[in-house]
């Protein structure tokens, strides 16, 4: 009898989303999730719409179905939608509502994680940089300077996504309130404000919930909402231990592992993650055997294109993430199944008794011709109009979110001693009279150089925003550029010309065949008769950014571990494809290699 009931539960767990406009219900009853009043087990995988080209969304959903998943989980990234206060973009790759609709069309439910804070190894945890222009703002608190724009954003998001909740005939069954707040604080009044903002925005037709690490549940949860727990599976028994902890606080369920870390991410200067797939499989098998719900983080990581990678810190160190968000996932960065995919697929099929659809075939990647970068443009010849200020200003102060910024002054007096960049974020190259004299790298804990300068010397400080930190208690101080002051031999340096360099229109610069050394843009092209996924080997370059056909593809840094950038087929065109590389330490003769796999 017990076996028959378990089989019935498994079948109900995979009830398909409706394609009609009939409304349904999803909630909690008797310690378990229920869909239309019947038990339902969530077996989900996370993937993020900005990290996947829109043309590939449906392909990834089909891969999810073929692994046996019944749900897709996604964050919503505030900073890509509201790039300026009150100006919203839900088009193209930002069309999160279409992402949700396509998931439903492919037979999947959706778990929505609207934040407004998302972490996600994403630039500043998804917060838009313009929030930091407001001095006195305190994010993730009831501070009105934060709550007012946050509520406005949630209300606007509700217009896009509230109609897609299950109670309105859509696929959204669960909507998360904030995100792992217990790892940041325990202000339940703040959490109630975010809860109310979501309700006011119309998120009342799906089940609201909170998510935290098992030990942080008391600090981050709300008594009226169910909780999910987030943890990894690097050791056999991790899942059992995590749920044992949860049951001390919530003994009656429902029980869901809302982020099952079946992989990990990479930092610049560190190794590529290779996680314990065998232990991950054992923990997943144990959870499925208990009948618990789970969401695999990440099912497919994708790519933090352009400037969107995040960074970690413990308050002292600084660890920026690479562009690739491969995450050692069951689907790799380019959407191809790994051996782990098939192991998990078999475990899910065994636990549910349901044979999943066949695994879709994926077109093979191709190599493209090597690219000789024959045209150049010097950064120094393409500076924007400066902003004059006696004090240094951060990027946010000059309405800049990402990219680079240059600080220039002429020293009034001769001086020798430490040039201190107080709270530099994140990477600086320092020049005297046009000659580079050193690097200051937040990643290495650096903030000063010893220099000797004559009166009248021109001092240039060129800074890259390598990433605002996305996790931890210090995220409120994540302005970019020089965020406090500059001193030389203990005295403040004043009188600056500040050049914002967001690098949003690098194709419009004046290129020539003239030799260029130092901070330079290098341009080349390659021709294609057909398009497919490819990989661009950047290992000959030092540090900077690459653009493909006008789109910022990702970062370059010789420290590794990432040496190749994934170039999805939809970003390529038949015929001429243009590539631009900005290299902070450029020299002539370097080329870009085309590969058919990541190295």
C-alpha positions as CSV (number, residue, x, y, z in Angstrom):
1,X,0.0,0.0,0.0
2,X,2.8,2.4,1.0
3,X,4.5,1.7,-2.3
4,X,1.3,2.4,-4.3
5,X,0.9,5.7,-2.4
6,X,4.5,6.7,-3.2
7,X,4.0,5.9,-6.9
8,X,0.9,8.0,-6.9
9,X,2.8,10.9,-5.2
10,X,5.5,10.6,-7.9
11,X,3.0,10.8,-10.7
12,X,1.3,13.8,-9.2
13,X,4.7,15.4,-8.7
14,X,5.0,15.6,-12.5
15,X,1.6,17.1,-13.3
16,X,2.2,19.4,-16.3
17,X,1.5,23.1,-16.3
18,X,-1.8,24.1,-17.9
19,X,-1.8,25.8,-21.2
20,X,-5.3,27.2,-20.7
21,X,-6.4,30.3,-18.8
22,X,-8.0,28.3,-16.1
23,X,-6.7,29.2,-12.7
24,X,-5.1,26.7,-10.4
25,X,-3.8,26.7,-6.8
26,X,-0.4,25.9,-5.2
27,X,0.2,26.0,-1.5
28,X,1.0,24.1,1.6
29,X,-1.2,21.6,3.4
30,X,-0.3,18.9,6.0
31,X,3.4,19.7,5.8
32,X,3.8,19.3,2.1
33,X,3.3,21.3,-1.2
34,X,0.0,20.8,-2.9
35,X,-1.1,21.5,-6.4
36,X,-4.8,21.8,-6.8
37,X,-5.1,20.2,-3.4
38,X,-3.0,17.2,-4.3
39,X,0.6,16.4,-3.1
40,X,3.3,17.8,-5.4
41,X,7.1,17.5,-5.2
42,X,9.2,20.2,-6.8
43,X,12.2,18.9,-8.8
44,X,13.7,22.0,-10.2
45,X,16.9,23.4,-11.7
46,X,18.1,27.0,-11.7
47,X,19.1,29.0,-14.7
48,X,19.1,32.7,-15.4
49,X,17.7,34.5,-18.4
50,X,20.4,37.2,-18.8
51,X,23.1,34.5,-18.7
52,X,21.6,32.6,-21.7
53,X,21.0,34.1,-25.2
54,X,17.3,34.4,-25.7
55,X,17.5,32.2,-28.8
56,X,18.6,29.3,-26.5
57,X,16.1,29.6,-23.7
58,X,13.8,27.0,-25.2
59,X,16.7,24.6,-25.9
60,X,17.7,24.8,-22.2
61,X,14.1,24.2,-21.0
62,X,14.0,21.0,-23.2
63,X,17.3,19.9,-21.6
64,X,15.7,20.4,-18.2
65,X,12.7,18.3,-19.2
66,X,14.9,15.6,-20.5
67,X,16.7,15.4,-17.2
68,X,13.4,14.8,-15.4
69,X,12.9,18.3,-14.0
70,X,9.3,19.6,-13.6
71,X,10.3,23.2,-12.6
72,X,12.8,25.9,-13.4
73,X,14.1,28.4,-10.9
74,X,15.3,31.9,-11.8
75,X,16.3,35.1,-10.1
76,X,15.2,38.5,-11.4
77,X,18.0,41.0,-11.8
78,X,17.0,44.5,-10.9
79,X,20.1,46.1,-12.4
80,X,19.5,44.9,-16.0
81,X,15.9,46.2,-16.0
82,X,16.2,49.6,-14.3
83,X,19.5,51.0,-15.5
84,X,18.3,54.6,-14.6
85,X,15.8,55.5,-12.0
86,X,12.3,55.0,-13.4
87,X,13.5,53.8,-16.8
88,X,12.7,50.1,-17.4
89,X,13.8,47.6,-20.0
90,X,12.0,44.3,-20.4
91,X,12.9,43.7,-24.0
92,X,15.2,41.2,-25.8
93,X,17.2,39.2,-23.3
94,X,15.6,41.1,-20.5
95,X,12.1,39.8,-21.3
96,X,11.8,37.8,-18.1
97,X,8.0,37.3,-18.7
98,X,8.7,35.6,-22.0
99,X,11.3,33.4,-20.3
100,X,8.6,32.3,-17.9
101,X,6.0,31.8,-20.7
102,X,8.4,29.7,-22.7
103,X,9.1,27.5,-19.6
104,X,5.3,26.9,-19.3
105,X,5.1,26.1,-23.0
106,X,7.8,23.5,-22.5
107,X,5.8,21.9,-19.7
108,X,7.7,23.4,-16.7
109,X,6.6,25.2,-13.6
110,X,8.6,28.2,-12.4
111,X,10.1,29.3,-9.0
112,X,10.5,33.1,-9.1
113,X,13.2,34.8,-7.0
114,X,12.6,38.5,-7.4
115,X,14.8,39.7,-4.6
116,X,15.3,42.7,-4.8
117,X,18.7,41.3,-3.6
118,X,19.7,38.1,-5.4
119,X,23.4,37.4,-4.7
120,X,23.9,35.0,-7.7
121,X,27.6,35.8,-8.2
122,X,26.2,38.8,-10.1
123,X,27.4,42.4,-10.1
124,X,26.4,43.9,-6.7
125,X,23.9,41.2,-6.1
126,X,21.6,42.6,-8.7
127,X,21.2,46.0,-7.2
128,X,21.5,48.9,-9.8
129,X,24.6,51.0,-9.3
130,X,22.7,54.3,-9.2
131,X,21.4,53.5,-5.7
132,X,24.8,54.3,-4.4
133,X,24.7,57.9,-5.7
134,X,22.4,58.6,-2.8
135,X,24.6,59.2,0.2
136,X,23.3,57.7,3.4
137,X,21.5,54.8,1.6
138,X,21.7,51.5,3.5
139,X,20.7,48.6,1.4
140,X,18.8,45.5,2.8
141,X,17.3,47.6,5.6
142,X,14.2,49.7,6.2
143,X,16.2,52.8,5.3
144,X,13.7,54.9,3.3
145,X,16.4,55.8,0.7
146,X,16.6,52.1,-0.1
147,X,13.0,51.0,0.5
148,X,11.4,53.6,-1.7
149,X,13.2,52.6,-4.9
150,X,13.0,48.9,-3.9
151,X,9.2,49.1,-3.5
152,X,8.8,51.0,-6.8
153,X,10.8,48.3,-8.6
154,X,8.8,45.5,-7.1
155,X,5.6,47.2,-8.1
156,X,6.8,47.5,-11.6
157,X,8.0,43.9,-11.7
158,X,4.6,42.8,-10.6
159,X,3.1,44.3,-13.8
160,X,5.3,41.9,-15.8
161,X,5.1,38.7,-13.7
162,X,2.2,38.7,-11.3
163,X,-0.2,37.7,-14.2
164,X,2.0,34.6,-14.7
165,X,1.4,33.1,-11.3
166,X,-0.4,29.7,-11.2
167,X,-3.5,31.3,-9.7
168,X,-3.8,33.3,-12.9
169,X,-3.2,30.3,-15.2
170,X,0.6,30.8,-15.4
171,X,3.5,28.5,-14.3
172,X,4.9,30.5,-11.3
173,X,4.2,28.3,-8.2
174,X,6.6,29.7,-5.7
175,X,7.8,33.3,-5.2
176,X,10.7,34.0,-2.9
177,X,10.8,36.9,-0.4
178,X,14.2,38.6,-0.3
179,X,17.1,36.1,-0.5
180,X,19.2,34.4,2.2
181,X,18.6,37.3,4.5
182,X,19.7,35.3,7.5
183,X,23.3,35.5,6.2
184,X,23.1,39.3,6.4
185,X,20.9,40.2,9.3
186,X,17.9,39.4,11.5
187,X,15.7,42.5,11.0
188,X,12.3,40.9,10.7
189,X,10.5,44.2,10.3
190,X,12.5,44.8,7.1
191,X,11.6,41.3,5.9
192,X,8.0,42.0,6.5
193,X,8.2,45.2,4.4
194,X,9.6,43.2,1.5
195,X,6.9,40.6,2.0
196,X,4.2,43.4,2.0
197,X,5.8,45.0,-1.1
198,X,5.5,41.7,-3.0
199,X,1.9,41.2,-1.9
200,X,1.1,44.8,-2.9
201,X,2.6,44.1,-6.3
202,X,0.2,41.3,-6.9
203,X,2.2,38.2,-5.9
204,X,-0.7,36.6,-4.1
205,X,-1.5,33.8,-6.5
206,X,1.6,31.7,-5.9
207,X,3.1,30.4,-2.6
208,X,5.5,33.0,-1.0
209,X,8.5,31.6,0.9
210,X,11.9,32.5,2.3
211,X,15.2,30.7,1.8
212,X,18.4,30.6,4.0
213,X,21.2,28.3,5.0
214,X,19.9,25.8,7.6
215,X,21.5,27.5,10.6
216,X,20.3,31.0,9.4
217,X,16.6,30.1,9.2
218,X,15.6,31.8,12.5
219,X,17.2,35.1,11.3
220,X,16.0,35.1,7.7
221,X,12.5,33.5,7.8
222,X,9.0,34.8,8.6
223,X,6.7,32.8,10.8
224,X,3.8,33.0,8.3
225,X,5.8,31.6,5.3
226,X,7.3,28.2,4.5
227,X,11.1,28.1,4.3
228,X,13.6,26.6,1.9
229,X,17.2,25.7,2.8
230,X,20.3,26.2,0.7
231,X,23.3,24.0,1.0
232,X,25.9,22.0,-1.0
233,X,26.6,18.3,-1.3
234,X,30.4,18.0,-1.2
235,X,30.3,15.3,1.5
236,X,28.0,12.3,1.7
237,X,25.5,13.0,4.4
238,X,25.4,16.8,3.9
239,X,21.7,16.7,2.9
240,X,20.6,14.7,5.9
241,X,22.5,17.0,8.2
242,X,21.0,20.1,6.7
243,X,17.4,18.8,7.0
244,X,18.1,17.7,10.6
245,X,19.0,21.3,11.4
246,X,15.9,22.6,9.6
247,X,13.6,20.3,11.5
248,X,14.8,21.9,14.8
249,X,13.2,25.1,13.6
250,X,10.4,23.9,11.2
251,X,9.6,20.3,12.2
252,X,6.4,20.2,10.2
253,X,7.6,21.0,6.7
254,X,7.3,21.4,3.9
255,X,10.8,20.3,3.1
256,X,12.6,21.8,0.1
257,X,16.3,22.2,-0.7
258,X,15.8,25.5,-2.5
259,X,19.4,25.7,-3.7
260,X,21.3,22.4,-4.0
261,X,24.9,23.5,-4.8
262,X,25.8,20.8,-7.3
263,X,28.9,22.8,-8.4
264,X,30.7,26.0,-7.6
265,X,32.0,29.2,-9.3
266,X,35.5,30.5,-10.2
267,X,37.5,33.5,-8.9
268,X,40.1,35.3,-10.9
269,X,43.5,34.0,-9.8
270,X,42.1,30.7,-8.5
271,X,41.5,27.3,-9.9
272,X,38.6,26.1,-12.1
273,X,36.0,24.4,-9.9
274,X,35.9,20.6,-10.0
275,X,33.4,19.5,-7.4
276,X,32.6,16.1,-5.9
277,X,30.0,14.7,-8.3
278,X,29.8,11.4,-6.6
279,X,28.9,13.0,-3.2
280,X,26.5,15.3,-4.9
281,X,24.7,12.4,-6.5
282,X,24.5,10.5,-3.1
283,X,22.9,13.5,-1.4
284,X,20.4,14.1,-4.3
285,X,19.5,10.4,-4.1
286,X,18.9,10.7,-0.4
287,X,16.6,13.7,-0.7
288,X,14.6,12.1,-3.5
289,X,14.2,9.0,-1.4
290,X,12.7,11.1,1.4
291,X,10.2,12.6,-1.0
292,X,11.7,16.1,-0.5
293,X,11.6,18.9,-3.0
294,X,14.8,20.2,-4.5
295,X,16.1,22.9,-6.8
296,X,19.6,22.2,-8.3
297,X,21.8,25.3,-8.3
298,X,22.9,25.6,-11.0
299,X,21.2,23.3,-13.5
300,X,22.8,25.6,-16.2
301,X,25.0,28.5,-15.2
302,X,25.7,30.1,-18.5
303,X,27.7,33.3,-18.8
304,X,27.9,36.6,-16.9
305,X,28.3,38.5,-20.1
306,X,30.0,41.9,-20.2
307,X,30.5,43.5,-16.8
308,X,28.0,41.4,-14.8
309,X,30.3,39.1,-12.8
310,X,30.1,39.5,-9.0
311,X,32.7,39.2,-6.3
312,X,33.1,37.9,-2.8
313,X,34.7,39.3,0.4
314,X,34.9,38.4,4.0
315,X,35.4,42.1,4.8
316,X,39.1,41.9,4.2
317,X,39.9,40.0,1.0
318,X,38.4,40.6,-2.4
319,X,37.7,37.8,-4.9
320,X,36.1,38.8,-8.2
321,X,34.4,36.1,-10.3
322,X,35.3,35.2,-13.8
323,X,32.9,35.8,-16.8
324,X,32.1,32.2,-17.2
325,X,29.4,30.9,-14.8
326,X,29.9,27.3,-15.9
327,X,29.5,26.3,-12.2
328,X,30.6,22.7,-12.9
329,X,26.9,22.3,-13.6
330,X,25.1,19.4,-15.1
331,X,24.8,21.5,-18.3
332,X,28.1,23.2,-19.1
333,X,28.5,26.9,-19.9
334,X,27.5,26.3,-23.6
335,X,24.4,24.2,-22.7
336,X,25.9,20.8,-23.3
337,X,25.2,17.9,-20.9
338,X,28.1,16.7,-18.7
339,X,28.5,13.2,-17.2
340,X,26.8,14.6,-14.1
341,X,23.7,15.3,-16.1
342,X,23.2,11.7,-17.0
343,X,23.8,10.5,-13.4
344,X,21.2,13.0,-12.0
345,X,18.8,12.0,-14.8
346,X,19.0,8.4,-13.9
347,X,18.5,9.2,-10.2
348,X,15.4,11.3,-10.9
349,X,13.9,8.7,-13.2
350,X,14.4,6.0,-10.5
351,X,12.9,8.1,-7.8
352,X,9.8,9.2,-9.8
353,X,9.2,6.1,-11.9
354,X,8.9,8.4,-14.9
355,X,11.0,8.0,-18.0
356,X,12.0,11.4,-19.2
357,X,12.0,12.6,-22.8
358,X,15.1,11.8,-24.9
359,X,18.0,14.1,-24.4
360,X,18.1,16.6,-27.3
361,X,21.0,16.7,-29.6
362,X,23.1,19.8,-29.6
363,X,24.9,21.1,-32.7
364,X,28.6,20.8,-32.4
365,X,30.6,24.0,-31.7
366,X,33.0,25.2,-34.4
367,X,36.3,27.0,-34.5
368,X,36.6,30.3,-36.2
369,X,39.6,31.7,-38.0
370,X,42.3,33.3,-35.8
371,X,42.0,37.1,-35.7
372,X,44.9,39.4,-36.3
373,X,44.2,42.6,-34.4
374,X,45.5,45.1,-37.1
375,X,43.6,48.3,-36.2
376,X,44.2,50.2,-33.0
377,X,42.8,53.1,-31.0
378,X,44.6,54.5,-27.9
379,X,42.6,55.1,-24.8
380,X,44.4,58.4,-24.3
381,X,43.1,59.6,-27.7
382,X,39.5,58.6,-27.0
383,X,38.8,60.2,-23.6
384,X,35.4,61.6,-22.8
385,X,35.0,65.2,-21.7
386,X,36.3,65.5,-18.1
387,X,34.3,66.4,-15.0
388,X,36.3,68.8,-12.7
389,X,36.2,68.2,-9.0
390,X,38.4,69.2,-6.1
391,X,37.8,65.9,-4.5
392,X,37.8,62.5,-6.2
393,X,34.4,61.2,-7.1
394,X,33.2,57.6,-7.4
395,X,31.7,56.1,-10.6
396,X,28.3,56.5,-9.0
397,X,28.8,60.2,-8.3
398,X,29.3,60.8,-12.0
399,X,26.3,58.5,-13.0
400,X,28.5,55.6,-14.2
401,X,27.8,52.0,-13.5
402,X,30.4,49.8,-15.1
403,X,33.7,50.0,-17.0
404,X,36.6,52.2,-16.3
405,X,37.3,55.7,-14.9
406,X,40.3,57.9,-15.2
407,X,41.5,60.4,-12.5
408,X,44.0,63.1,-13.7
409,X,45.7,65.9,-11.8
410,X,48.9,68.0,-12.0
411,X,50.8,67.9,-8.7
412,X,51.3,71.4,-7.3
413,X,54.4,70.5,-5.3
414,X,57.2,68.0,-5.5
415,X,56.6,65.0,-3.2
416,X,58.0,61.6,-2.3
417,X,56.2,59.0,-0.3
418,X,53.2,56.7,-0.4
419,X,50.5,57.4,-3.0
420,X,47.5,56.1,-1.1
421,X,44.2,55.3,-2.9
422,X,41.8,55.1,0.0
423,X,39.3,52.4,-0.7
424,X,40.1,51.8,-4.4
425,X,37.6,49.6,-6.2
426,X,39.0,47.6,-7.8
427,X,42.1,47.7,-10.0
428,X,44.3,50.7,-10.8
429,X,47.2,51.5,-13.1
430,X,49.1,54.6,-12.0
431,X,51.0,56.9,-14.4
432,X,53.4,59.8,-14.0
433,X,53.8,62.0,-17.0
434,X,52.4,59.3,-19.2
435,X,54.6,56.5,-18.0
436,X,53.0,53.6,-16.0
437,X,54.7,53.3,-12.6
438,X,52.7,50.6,-10.9
439,X,49.5,48.7,-10.3
440,X,47.2,48.7,-7.2
441,X,45.0,45.6,-7.0
442,X,42.3,45.3,-4.4
443,X,42.3,41.5,-5.0
444,X,45.9,41.5,-3.6
445,X,45.0,43.8,-0.7
446,X,46.9,46.7,-2.2
447,X,46.1,50.4,-1.8
448,X,49.4,52.3,-2.3
449,X,52.6,52.8,-4.2
450,X,55.8,54.6,-3.2
451,X,56.5,57.4,-5.7
452,X,58.7,60.4,-6.2
453,X,57.3,63.2,-8.3
454,X,58.4,66.7,-9.3
455,X,56.2,69.7,-9.1
456,X,53.9,70.0,-12.1
457,X,54.0,66.2,-12.8
458,X,50.8,64.8,-14.4
459,X,49.4,62.0,-12.3
460,X,46.9,59.6,-14.0
461,X,45.1,56.9,-12.2
462,X,43.1,54.5,-14.5
463,X,40.7,52.3,-12.6
464,X,38.7,49.2,-13.6
465,X,35.5,48.3,-11.8
466,X,36.3,44.6,-11.7
467,X,33.0,43.9,-9.8
468,X,31.0,45.1,-6.9
469,X,30.8,42.6,-4.1
470,X,27.6,40.6,-4.3
471,X,27.5,38.9,-0.9
472,X,28.1,39.6,2.8
473,X,27.6,42.4,5.3
474,X,29.9,44.9,3.6
475,X,27.9,45.2,0.3
476,X,26.7,48.7,1.2
477,X,30.2,50.1,0.7
478,X,30.6,48.9,-2.8
479,X,31.1,52.2,-4.7
480,X,33.4,51.8,-7.7
481,X,36.5,53.9,-8.5
482,X,38.3,55.8,-5.8
483,X,35.7,55.8,-3.1
484,X,37.3,58.0,-0.5
485,X,40.4,60.1,-1.2
486,X,43.9,60.2,-2.6
487,X,46.9,61.2,-0.5
488,X,50.6,61.6,-1.3
489,X,53.1,61.5,1.5
490,X,50.2,61.9,3.9
491,X,48.7,65.0,2.3
492,X,45.4,65.1,0.3
493,X,45.7,65.4,-3.5
494,X,43.2,67.8,-4.8
495,X,42.0,69.3,-8.1
496,X,41.0,66.4,-10.4
497,X,39.8,66.0,-13.9
498,X,37.7,62.9,-14.0
499,X,36.9,61.0,-17.2
500,X,34.1,58.5,-17.1
501,X,34.9,55.5,-19.4
502,X,31.8,53.3,-19.5
503,X,32.9,51.9,-22.9
504,X,29.4,51.6,-24.3
505,X,30.3,52.7,-27.8
506,X,33.8,51.4,-28.5
507,X,33.0,50.7,-32.2
508,X,32.7,54.5,-32.7
509,X,36.3,55.2,-31.8
510,X,38.8,56.3,-34.5
511,X,40.9,53.2,-35.4
512,X,44.0,53.2,-37.6
513,X,47.0,51.0,-38.4
514,X,49.2,53.0,-36.1
515,X,51.1,51.1,-33.5
516,X,49.6,51.3,-30.0
517,X,51.1,50.3,-26.7
518,X,49.6,50.5,-23.2
519,X,45.8,51.0,-22.7
520,X,44.6,50.3,-26.2
521,X,41.7,49.1,-28.2
522,X,42.6,46.5,-30.9
523,X,40.2,45.6,-33.7
524,X,40.0,42.7,-36.1
525,X,37.4,40.6,-37.9
526,X,36.7,37.2,-39.3
527,X,34.3,35.9,-41.9
528,X,31.9,33.0,-41.5
529,X,29.8,31.1,-44.0
530,X,27.7,29.6,-41.2
531,X,27.2,30.3,-37.4
532,X,27.5,28.0,-34.4
533,X,28.8,28.2,-30.9
534,X,32.5,28.9,-30.6
535,X,35.2,29.9,-28.1
536,X,37.6,32.8,-28.3
537,X,41.1,32.2,-26.8
538,X,42.3,35.4,-25.2
539,X,45.4,34.0,-23.6
540,X,47.8,36.3,-25.6
541,X,46.2,39.4,-24.0
542,X,46.8,40.8,-20.4
543,X,43.7,42.4,-18.9
544,X,40.6,44.1,-20.2
545,X,37.4,43.4,-22.1
546,X,36.3,41.8,-25.4
547,X,33.4,42.9,-27.6
548,X,31.9,40.7,-30.3
549,X,29.8,42.5,-33.0
550,X,29.4,45.4,-30.6
551,X,28.4,43.3,-27.6
552,X,30.5,43.3,-24.4
553,X,31.2,39.5,-24.3
554,X,33.4,39.2,-21.2
555,X,36.5,40.0,-19.3
556,X,40.1,39.1,-20.0
557,X,42.8,38.6,-17.3
558,X,46.0,36.7,-17.6
559,X,45.8,35.5,-14.0
560,X,43.2,32.9,-15.1
561,X,41.7,30.4,-14.7
562,X,39.5,31.6,-17.6
563,X,41.4,31.8,-20.8
564,X,38.6,31.4,-23.4
565,X,35.3,33.3,-23.7
566,X,32.2,31.5,-24.9
567,X,30.7,33.1,-28.0
568,X,27.2,31.7,-28.5
569,X,26.1,31.1,-32.1
570,X,23.3,33.7,-31.9
571,X,25.9,36.5,-31.4
572,X,27.7,35.6,-34.6
573,X,26.6,36.6,-38.1
574,X,27.2,35.1,-41.5
575,X,29.8,37.2,-43.2
576,X,32.0,39.7,-41.4
577,X,32.2,39.5,-37.6
578,X,34.0,42.3,-35.7
579,X,36.0,41.8,-32.6
580,X,37.4,44.5,-30.3
581,X,39.8,43.9,-27.4
582,X,40.6,46.5,-24.8
583,X,43.9,45.6,-23.2
584,X,45.2,47.7,-20.2
585,X,48.7,46.5,-21.0
586,X,48.5,46.2,-24.7
587,X,51.3,45.5,-27.2
588,X,51.2,45.0,-31.0
589,X,51.1,41.6,-32.6
590,X,48.8,39.8,-30.2
591,X,46.0,37.8,-31.9
592,X,42.8,36.1,-30.9
593,X,42.5,32.4,-31.6
594,X,39.2,30.6,-32.5
595,X,38.6,27.3,-30.8
596,X,35.8,24.6,-30.9
597,X,36.0,24.0,-27.1
598,X,37.0,25.7,-23.9
599,X,40.5,25.6,-22.7
